Amino acid sequence: MTQNLISLDFGVDDIAAIDKALDILEAKFDRFVTLTPDQIRRLNKMGDKSEAFCRQATVVLEENPQLIPPGFSVAELRQDVTDLDLMRPRFLRLRELLEKADSTEMALGSDIINAALEGYGYIKMGGKSAGLDGLRESMSVRYTRRPPKAAGN
């Protein structure tokens, strides 16, 4: 095999520990929301530049409760800011883990397809003498390389 980007070789105990950790995360994240693409499109979004404004507005509102109409909860606003500050480092860690997971999945898939293609080449070369014509034919239907399209097509 010419490419081997990764070999995980997890044991049963490793997989059980990963599953247990994921179960705990799923249980703790039950308070999180899943927004639809339409909801995301319609939301006001707080970016880096507007975060300072939001924090300053929170402080000013806390210091001037007489300006607040009934129904507006400065306590809820403060709690949201506190929750963001508490969770942001964890969100970063989760994003880094997800990036590693995505890269690992990509590397495993690439290792697999490259090895399968290399092995298929061996089957094509030696399959006739080994009586593998039928198997080789069925495999060629599943994966055939198409020539790249010409520039004008």
Disulfide bonds with the S-S distance in Angstrom:
none
